[in-house]
Amino acid sequence: MNINRLFKATALILISFFLFVPSSYSGFDMRESDSSENFLLFSFFDLRDRESFVQLTNIETFGGTVHVQIFDVSNNCNENNFFDTYTGNDTHVYNLRDITTNDGNPSGVVLPDGAYGFVSIISVDPVDGEFSDENRIVGNFRILDNNGYEYRTNSVNPFTSGPFDLFGAVHTFNFNTESGVTLSDVVGLAFRVDFMDTGEILAADVLDINALFDVDILNENEVIFSCRNVIYACINQEGTLQESLLASVGEASVADFEYGINNAIPHSKGGELLCPGNIISDGVVTLDRISRMDEDGREFIGYIGLNNGNQRGSMDGIWSPDRQATENEG
């Protein structure tokens, strides 16, 4: 078990302030986009017996251009992309079943039924298409499941500073079975962003762009239970690079884009679990990063979704440390 004991001791103190709040339905509500200066946003989408919508707003009084990239995990992380323009204080909703641009024209992107993955939207210069910090954007997304529940939350800005600094290597979320929660979706994207040149997001080269985590669960008595190592990458169990990725990383037996929490709250789509054999129904998951992802622009973002398989669902961004604070202090 590769555990940063100093982090664990600090985390237990912080978690006591957040864990098991009666009104909390899923995870920490942090690092989201509604109150930050954002130039890059990520949203989860899913068309497997679900409908998905991504809303974007240009909060400037003047117009701007964005680059929309859509990564389809079900199709070997195939990337579809287009550019879109917004006037000042302009809002548009992208229906992932029928993607049109802000002016109502076809975007040129048609996703197959059963597609799922991430949408990234980044502000760019309208002339050369490279990254620009001139236009601030905010966004959110909705996923409507055919069984009647809904996931809805703000789009994540992976570079928004968080309220705590815990050494920059751990991602975490809390969970419980309130309102009859029985199923989970813990989705995550390892990616690389090239701010200096193209301003594009890269994720398809999973042999180079992946995140290896040591997983632990803390129960309501703050007892740590060791799980297993898992790899997050833009890949699924049927992916052609699955075997090569596991051999390349060498410290995990499973790699995927999505997981369930454990046997008490398994995956909504019957996928792999972060902690198989574990039956804790109320606790905190920590993803302790073994391989650092902040070299050469590599990053990781994720969401935790909980639902009862019927009428109730909730999704939040997975909380992670303020790495910028670490760099400033170091």
VOKE-836307 format. One record per residue (C-alpha): residue in three letters; y, z, x. Coordinates in steps of 0.02 Angstrom, whole numbers, padded with zeros to 5 digits, always signed. Last residue first. Example, Ala and Ser with C-alpha at 12.3 -4.5 7.8 and 13.67 -1.06 7.14 Angstrom:
<nuros>
Ser-00053+00357+00684Ala-00225+00390+00615
</nuros>
This chain:
<nuros>
Gly+01287-00131+00404Glu+01397-00064+00265Asn+01455-00236+00213Glu+01280-00308+00223Thr+01208-00168+00117Ala+01346-00187-00011Gln+01307-00373-00021Arg+01126-00332-00055Asp+01168-00242-00216Pro+00994-00198-00275Ser+00890-00279-00412Trp+00871-00256-00598Ile+00759-00374-00696Gly+00865-00460-00829Asp+00828-00410-01006Met+00722-00473-01151Ser+00683-00400-01322Gly+00560-00441-01461Arg+00519-00376-01633Gln+00448-00469-01784Asn+00268-00511-01739Gly+00179-00503-01572Asn+00256-00332-01536Asn+00371-00397-01400Leu+00432-00359-01224Gly+00521-00479-01106Ile+00566-00440-00926Tyr+00673-00567-00832Gly+00681-00623-00652Ile+00785-00679-00503Phe+00735-00713-00324Glu+00833-00782-00175Arg+00816-00896-00023Gly+00981-00953+00055Asp+00913-00975+00230Glu+00854-00794+00234Asp+00881-00689+00078Met+00700-00690+00021Arg+00626-00554+00131Ser+00436-00554+00126Ile+00363-00388+00073Arg+00478-00365-00077Asp+00443-00205-00172Leu+00424-00250-00355Thr+00443-00085-00446Val+00381-00061-00624Val+00442+00088-00724Gly+00352+00184-00859Asp+00283+00198-01034Ser+00117+00120-01084Ile+00015+00161-00929Ile-00153+00073-00944Asn-00184+00007-00767Gly-00340-00097-00735Pro-00237-00250-00689Cys-00062-00211-00622Leu+00051-00365-00616Leu-00060-00451-00743Glu-00116-00633-00750Gly-00093-00739-00906Gly-00146-00720-01087Lys+00011-00803-01156Ser+00101-00645-01209His+00046-00555-01050Pro-00033-00384-01064Ile+00050-00220-01118Ala-00082-00082-01100Asn-00189-00187-00982Asn-00042-00209-00863Ile+00132-00287-00851Gly+00100-00469-00899Tyr+00141-00603-00772Glu+00244-00761-00751Phe+00285-00892-00617Asp+00117-00872-00532Ala+00023-00826-00374Val-00132-00717-00361Ser-00244-00653-00222Ala-00105-00588-00111Glu-00072-00563+00075Gly-00113-00734+00148Val+00051-00823+00116Ser-00016-00993+00168Ala-00190-00969+00095Leu-00118-00915-00073Leu+00002-01062-00072Ser-00133-01188-00025Glu-00246-01129-00167Gln-00108-01141-00298Leu-00036-01306-00237Thr-00112-01414-00375Gly-00044-01297-00509Glu-00167-01243-00644Gln-00132-01059-00618Asn+00055-01088-00630Ile+00191-01128-00504Cys+00377-01102-00470Ala+00337-00952-00359Tyr+00309-00766-00376Ile+00169-00696-00269Val+00078-00536-00309Asn+00020-00387-00208Arg-00078-00256-00302Cys-00054-00097-00403Ser-00017+00076-00333Phe+00019+00212-00459Ile+00171+00321-00426Val+00193+00482-00527Glu+00367+00498-00603Asn+00303+00602-00749Glu+00345+00458-00866Asn+00235+00342-00761Leu+00288+00249-00604Ile+00207+00079-00577Asp+00191-00008-00409Val+00188-00191-00355Asp+00197-00254-00174Phe+00291-00419-00187Leu+00282-00591-00105Ala+00420-00713-00153Asn+00406-00902-00139Ile+00503-01050-00070Asp+00413-01128+00080Leu+00241-01164+00008Val+00323-01172-00164Asp+00427-01326-00124Ala+00482-01348-00306Ala+00620-01216-00306Leu+00783-01290-00243Ile+00952-01260-00327Glu+01089-01384-00283Gly+01265-01352-00219Thr+01247-01508-00112Asp+01322-01447+00051Met+01382-01269+00080Phe+01311-01185-00074Asp+01131-01237-00044Val+01030-01123-00156Arg+00849-01080-00126Phe+00730-01019-00261Ala+00599-00891-00310Leu+00596-00882-00499Gly+00531-00741-00605Val+00450-00707-00773Val+00381-00541-00835Asp+00325-00582-01012Ser+00252-00437-01110Leu+00141-00393-01258Thr+00100-00240-01364Val+00267-00163-01413Gly+00250-00065-01574Ser+00432-00022-01601Glu+00427+00083-01442Thr+00290+00036-01319Asn+00386+00066-01159Phe+00456-00027-01009Asn+00571-00002-00860Phe+00625-00132-00734Thr+00631-00151-00545His+00670-00266-00400Val+00665-00199-00222Ala+00720-00265-00053Gly+00908-00240-00038Phe+00913-00067+00040Leu+00941+00027-00123Asp+01124-00008-00158Phe+01177+00037-00334Pro+01300-00028-00464Gly+01251-00212-00447Ser+01352-00351-00368Thr+01335-00520-00454Phe+01248-00646-00341Pro+01096-00683-00449Asn+01204-00723-00602Val+01083-00698-00745Ser+01103-00777-00917Asn+01137-00650-01053Thr+00999-00597-01172Arg+00892-00653-01317Tyr+00703-00652-01345Glu+00651-00672-01526Tyr+00503-00622-01632Gly+00428-00715-01779Asn+00257-00778-01723Asn+00332-00951-01688Asp+00433-00875-01547Leu+00621-00901-01539Ile+00695-00899-01364Arg+00882-00870-01350Phe+00997-00891-01200Asn+01163-00828-01134Gly+01310-00894-01034Val+01470-00863-00940Ile+01566-00984-00829Arg+01705-00975-00700Asn+01777-01140-00638Glu+01861-01161-00470Asp+01719-01095-00363Ser+01651-01269-00326Phe+01480-01328-00270Glu+01465-01513-00232Gly+01466-01649-00365Asp+01581-01762-00261Val+01718-01796-00389Pro+01694-01669-00528Asp+01676-01524-00403Val+01535-01412-00457Ser+01502-01257-00562Ile+01317-01214-00568Ile+01193-01208-00710Ser+01010-01164-00680Val+00879-01183-00817Phe+00711-01102-00785Gly+00531-01129-00835Tyr+00432-01191-00983Ala+00368-01357-01051Gly+00239-01350-01190Asp+00303-01502-01282Pro+00372-01621-01152Leu+00554-01611-01094Val+00673-01756-01120Val+00823-01766-01002Gly+00943-01913-01014Ser+01081-01798-01075Pro+01097-01888-01241Asn+01278-01886-01305Gly+01354-01743-01405Asp+01511-01719-01300Asn+01442-01562-01218Thr+01284-01654-01165Thr+01129-01666-01271Ile+00958-01590-01243Asp+00840-01605-01390Arg+00697-01482-01376Leu+00792-01379-01245Asn+00935-01357-01368Tyr+01087-01340-01255Val+01230-01246-01339His+01410-01288-01292Thr+01568-01186-01271Asp+01744-01236-01212Asn+01882-01117-01159Gly+01962-01260-01061Thr+01872-01426-01075Tyr+01693-01445-01017Thr+01601-01581-00922Asp+01415-01605-00893Phe+01308-01663-00747Phe+01122-01697-00762Asn+00957-01631-00698Asn+00769-01634-00719Glu+00663-01544-00589Asn+00473-01547-00592Cys+00403-01375-00555Asn+00225-01445-00550Asn+00239-01501-00733Ser+00206-01336-00823Val+00337-01252-00713Asp+00473-01366-00781Phe+00634-01336-00682Ile+00794-01387-00772Gln+00952-01417-00671Val+01126-01426-00750His+01272-01467-00636Val+01438-01410-00707Thr+01610-01490-00721Gly+01776-01410-00767Gly+01923-01410-00887Phe+02071-01291-00889Thr+02100-01126-00980Glu+01949-01052-00888Ile+01808-00965-00980Asn+01693-01117-00979Thr+01556-01062-01098Leu+01370-01100-01091Gln+01234-01071-01221Val+01050-01100-01183Phe+00928-01125-01327Ser+00739-01115-01329Glu+00608-01143-01464Arg+00433-01071-01449Asp+00254-01125-01475Arg+00252-01161-01288Leu+00431-01226-01271Asp+00493-01088-01155Phe+00662-01067-01070Phe+00728-00938-00945Ser+00912-00944-00899Phe+01001-00943-00731Leu+01189-00944-00699Leu+01300-00999-00553Phe+01490-00994-00541Asn+01511-00823-00618Glu+01655-00701-00611Ser+01577-00556-00702Ser+01585-00471-00871Asp+01463-00566-00981Ser+01350-00631-00844Glu+01208-00512-00813Arg+01171-00405-00662Met+01113-00259-00770Asp+01033-00218-00937Phe+00884-00121-00872Gly+00722-00155-00965Ser+00643-00155-01137Tyr+00679-00074-01304Ser+00802+00060-01250Ser+00868+00159-01398Pro+00757+00309-01362Val+00809+00319-01178Phe+00642+00328-01090Leu+00700+00300-00911Phe+00882+00275-00865Phe+00950+00433-00784Ser+00781+00487-00716Ile+00767+00316-00636Leu+00907+00357-00514Ile+00823+00512-00444Leu+00654+00427-00437Ala+00730+00278-00349Thr+00794+00384-00205Ala+00621+00455-00170Lys+00543+00284-00190Phe+00669+00204-00074Leu+00632+00328+00063Arg+00448+00301+00040Asn+00461+00113+00067Ile+00288+00071+00007Asn+00163-00057+00078Met+00000+00000+00000
</nuros>
